[in-house]
Amino acid sequence: DSGVTQTPKHLITATGQRVTLRCSPRSGDLSVYWYQQSLDQGLQFLIQYYNGEERAKGNILERFSAQQFPDLHSELNLSSLELGDSALYFCASSVDTTNEKLFFGSGTQLSVL
Amino acid sequence: GESVGLHLPTLSVQEGDNSIINCAYSNSASDYFIWYKQESGKGPQFIIDIRSNMDKRQGQRVTVLLNKTVKHLSLQIAATQPGDSAVYFCAENFSGGYQKVTFGTGTKLQVIP
């Protein structure tokens, strides 16, 4: 158990809908990262937050947004969903912003039908 | 831009043999490298890391080698076991900034009993 909690584990929705994925980092970790993993693909970095502030942005679509709350949990919002958004979404956390030793959650499997 | 890639997408190894997974990176400024293991249905799990001031680092049954001259990273697993079957990702990071951790596409290791 990495100590990173993601909910829900599975999410099935329809095109055009909006969903929210939730992540609780390890106790003491201030940085949260979101990654997308499509079938047979690597981990694509989406966005990073540190202590409530956005710190780095990857190839995140404009339809996607995220935030980190004062209690350090984070939410990834995906809107106007398309079939191609179906993927595993991972949250990871680390102590600080140096991106060292990321601890990953078990992921949320999103299926857009 | 920066990228991390793997030479072999799939590697089949006989149980008990040693495994070698290779990785090439392109950002010469990267100074921290990590190997992750991802088992089916789980998030990536940290295995071992190495900083650019080292050429070799050993863990339990695993060794990471870094060749900065040719920007090459490898993960050696001794006496490969069925539980080692997973996808292995290498990742690079430049600790001097907010650069995101960049993951390679992964190598699937299949251990033949």
Interface residues (C-beta under 8 A of the other chain):
Chain A: S2 V4 Y33 Y35 Q41 G42 L43 F45 Q48 R55 A56 G58 F90 A92 T97 T98 N99 E100 K101 L102 F103 F104 G105 S106 G107
Chain B: Y32 I34 Y36 G41 K42 G43 P44 Q45 F46 D49 F89 N93 S95 Y98 Q99 K100 V101 T102 F103 G104 T105 G106
